[in-house]
Amino acid sequence: MTTKIAIFGVGLIGGSLALCFRGKPGIEVVGHSPRPGSLEVMLDRGVVDSATLSMEEAVRDADFIFLCVPVGNLEEYLEKLYALPLKPGCIITDVGSTKASIAAAAEKLSRPDVYFIGGHPMAGSERSGVEAASTLLFENAYYVLTPATGVPDEAYAKLEELLLYTRAQVVRVNPVQHDEIVGAISHLPHIIAVALVNQVCDYNASNGLYRTLAAGGFRDITRIASSDPIIWRDILLSNRNVVLSLLKDWNEEIGGFISMLEDRNGEGIVDSFVKANRFRSELPERRKGMISSLFDLYIDVPDHPGIIGQITTELGDQNINLSNIQIIESREDVPGLLHLSFRQESAMERAKEHLQSMGYAVYV
């Protein structure tokens, strides 16, 4: 008996899910897009078994429906799906990074023969689109499920079992609690990064040295400020009340630092850094999260012509793929002259070992 999976929005997340499911015994994966060009891309890449422009054709006899469209379009798609003839017992899930609003919409549209289970795979990439899809995207990541009220345990278990193909760790969370936690660990940091970069941008308008010297550490800690503006508009508006509350708490934290500096309270500053260091050291290092990881090496190299080409050639000869390379001009926050980034920790470790064997000083 074939299990049919329909995926709406076959981009990075939807395409990676499709690759995890496709080719498994008894599973058929159908991709949907309103754009003919997108159908060609997903078929050419072999991400899905078939593709269609028709929503009705995509969901016909589907056992699972994955909504991988932007957060701002989720409710619209959900309304259209609930108006279609769906297979009794069909399970609908999404991959949005906010859960309370879509859970409320699903509850209003409730049908006795269809089950909605909110989902959020907490993994990402600095790349986007189906071209970046990978079966490894979710491996060792948390995959949060937020089932709507009244979803039977049997339906939840079916989706949980299907997601074993992603090699992610499934966690069951209340939708409201999910939004509070994700707001703090992802949405707030994105706002802070954007605000910080814009503040420096404004300073740079009267002194170009700000941009010149904003290398190394500043560029690294603000990487997420380069995230897609439209996607983040929808995410922040969807989680508006939570984010507003978090920003008020953030203002209190910043106010604390203002007071400590005004009072020359060195002990308080030390205590704040100690507290942060202690908690950060307890965070898991090898678990994927919402803010995509890059694995970085810093290398001390002599500043002479050809050295960068020599290093990249050496890594290429070892079949080690680089994600990014940067020459450090300001070394205030970093220990090396050359900054290498890798998408996989294993690639970083191989590069570190090989470069050290060649006599380079390598720092993580």
N, C-alpha and C positions, 0 to 999 in steps of 0.2 A: 504493500500500500504506500503510495507516494505522499510525502508531506510537501505541500506547496507553500513557499514563502514569497510574499510580495514586498518589494522594497521601493518606497517612494523617496526620491532624492538620493541617487547613487553617486555620491561624492566621496570625500575622504572616509567619513564614518560609514555611510551606507554601502560604499564599495568594499570597505574592509570587512564589514559583516557578511556581505555577499560572498566574498572570497573564503571566509571561514566556513560558510555553509555549503557552497557549491562543490559538487563532486562527492559529497558524503552519501552513503548508501540510502536510497529512497527519498532523497531531497531534490526538489526542483526550485530554482530561484528565478523569479521574474522581476525585472526592473521596470520602473515607470518614470517617465519624464514627459513634460509637455513640449519639449524641444526635440525635433528629429535629429539634430546634430548630436545631442547627448546620447541618444539611443545608439548611434553609430559608434561613439567612443566606448561605451560600456560593452558593446558586443565585440568590437575589435580587440579590446583588452581581455576578453574572456572572463569578465567579472560575473556575468549572469548567464543563465541558460537561454533566456529569451527576454525581449524587451518590447514595450508597447507604449503608445501615446494615450491609450484608453484606460481610464481609472477602472471602469467596470470590467474590462477584460483582465486587468491586472489582479483584481480581487476575486474573480470568479473561482470558487472552490478553494480559496486560500485558507490555510490553517493558521498562518501567522502573517500579520501585516506590520511592517516596520516603517514608521514615519521618521524619515531622516531629513526633513525639510527644516529651514530656519525657524527659530522659536516664534517669530512674528507671524508665521504662516500655519502653525500647528492647529489652532482652533478651526481655521477655515478648512483645512484638509480633514479634520476629524468630523466636522459637520457633513461634508460631502460623503465621507465613507459611511457614516451612519444612515445616510439616505439611500445607499445602494443595497442590493440584495447580497447579503453576506452569508457565508456558510455557518450553520448553527454550531456554536462552540468556538467560533473564530476568536483569536486573541490578537488585539491591537496593542502595539507598544510604540513608544517614541524614543528619541535619543537626546531630547532637549536638556539644557543645563539648568532650567528652572522647572519645577514640578507642581507647585501648588495651583497655578492658574490652569494648567492643562488637566489636572485632576478634577478641578471644579467644573470645567467644561464637559469632561467625560461623564461626570455624575448627572449633569443636566440632560445629556443626550442618552442616558442609560437605556439599554435594550436587554431583555432577559436572556437572549441567545448569543450575546457578544460581550466579551470581557476586555476591559481596558486595564493595562498594567503599565504605568509610567516607567520609563527607563532612562538611565544616564550613564553611559560608559565613560569613566573618568580617565580618558586618555586622549591625546591629541598629537598634533605635529605642526611644525612651523610651515609645512607645505599644505596645500589644499587641493581639492578636486579628485576625481576618480583616478587620475594618473598617479596620485600619491598613495592610493589604497594598498593595504598590506595585511596579510594574515597575521602578522606579528604585532599589529597596532595595540591590541587589547591584552596581550600576554602579560601576566603579572600586574594587571591593573585592577582596580575595583570597578565593578559594574553594579550600580545602584538600581534597585527595583522598588517602585512605590505603587503597589496595587491599590486600585480604587476600592471603596467600601463594598462589601458583598461579593468580591471575586473569590470563587471557591478555591480551596487549597490545591485541588487537582489541576486547575488551569495555571496557577502560579508554578506548580511543580513542572508542568510541561514546558513553560518558557525557561525556567531555570535549567532544565535538562538540555534544552536546545542551546543555551548559551555556554554550555560546557565546551562547545566547539571553538569558542573564542579564547579559551584558556585564561579567562579573567576570573576573579573571585567575586561571586555574586553576594550582595549585601542588601537586606531588606530594611527600608527606612520610611518613616512617615513623610509625606510630601512637604509639609510645612517645615519640619525639622531639617529636611534636606536643603531647602532654600536658605535657611538660616546659616547652616554650616558652609555651604558652597559660597554664599555671599561673603562670608568672612575669609575663606581661603583662596577665593578666585576673583570674585567680582570687585571687592574692595581693593585688592592689590593692583588690578588693572586700572582702576580709577586713580590710585596713588601714582602709578607709573606715568600715566598720561599727564596728570597735573604737574608732576616733577619735570617731565620733558618740556611741557609748555612753559613752565616758569623759567627754565634755562633758555628756552627759545626766545622769550621776551628779553632776557638779559642780553642775549647775543645780538639783538637788533641794534644795540648801541656799542657793543664790543665783540668783534668777531672771534676773539680769543676763546670765548666760552665753547664754541663749536670745535675749534681747533684742539683744545685740550680735553674735551669730553670724550676721551677714548678709554679703552681698557675697562675698568670697573664700572664707570657710569653707563657705558653702552650695555654692559652685561646685565646690570640690575634693572635696567629699563627696557629690556628686550620686548616684554609683552605690550609696551606702548605701541608697537607696530601692528597690533591685531586689527582685524577687519572692522572698520567703523560701523557699517550697517548691522553686522551681526551683533556687535556689542551695544548698539542702540536698542535693539530688540530685547537683548538679555537684561539690560539694566532697567528698562521700562517694565518688563515682565516681573522683575523682582524689586520693584520700586520701593515698597514700604520697608523691606528688610535692609536694602542698601541705605536708605535714609537714616535708619536707626544706627547702622554700622558707622556711617559718616559722622554722626553726632558723637559716638564713642571715640572715633578717631580724633575728632577735634579736642576731646578731653585729654587723650594721650599726648597730643602735640602741645596742648596747654600746659601739661605737666613738665615737658622739656623747657618750655618758655620760662616757667616759674623757676626751675632749677638753674637755668642760665642767669636769669635776673638776680637770683639770690646767691650765685656762685656756689651752688650746692654740689660740689664735686662728689661727695659720698652718694648722693641720690643718683647721679649720672652713672657711677660705677655700678650701683645696685640694679639699675635698669638694664645695663649691658649684661651683667651677670645673669639676671633672670632670663633675658632673651637667649643668651648663649646656652643656658641649661636646657630650656625647652626645645630649642632648635636641635640640640645634640640628640634629643630623644625622638626626633622625627625619622621615619623609615627612609633609608637612602636608596634602596633598590626597588622601591615600589613606584610604578608609574602614577602620575596624577593629572589633574586638569591642565595645569600649566606644563606644556610639553618640555621634556628635558633635552638638553644637549650636553654631551659629555666632553669636557674641555681639558686640554693640556696646554701648559705654558712652557716654552723652551728657551733656554739661554743659548743664543747662537752668535757667532761672530758677524759683525755687520760688514759683509763684503759681497760683491756681485756673484750671483749664481747660487747662493746658499739656499734660498727658498726653493728653487727648482730642484736642487739636489735632494732636499728633504721630501718634497712631494713625489719625486721619482722613486725614491727608496720605498715610500709607503705604497705607491702604485705597484711596484714590483712584488710587494708582499700581499697584493689584492686587498689592501685596507682602504676603504672609501672614506674620504673627507666630506664633511658637510659644509664647512666654512674655514677660511683661513684669514687671519688678520695680522698685520704688522703693527706692533704696539709702539705708538709715538710717545705717549705719556705713561710712565711706569710707576706712578704713585701707588696704585692699588693692586698691581699684579707683579709677579716675580720674574717674568720672562719677556723676551723681545718678540717672540712669535707665539700667536694664539691659534691653536688648532681645535676645531669642533667636530664631533662625531655624533651620529644619530644612535649608535648602539654602544653600550658599555664595553662589550666584548672587543669592538674595533678599537676603542680607546686604550684598553689594556694591552692589546697586541702592539699598537703603535708605541705606547710607552716602553714596553719591553724591548722592542726593536731599536728605538732611538737611543735608549740607554746603552744598549749593546754597542752602539756606534760611538759612544763617548759623550753624548749630549747630556746636559743637565736638564731634566724634565720634572715639572711640577704639576700636581693635580689641583 
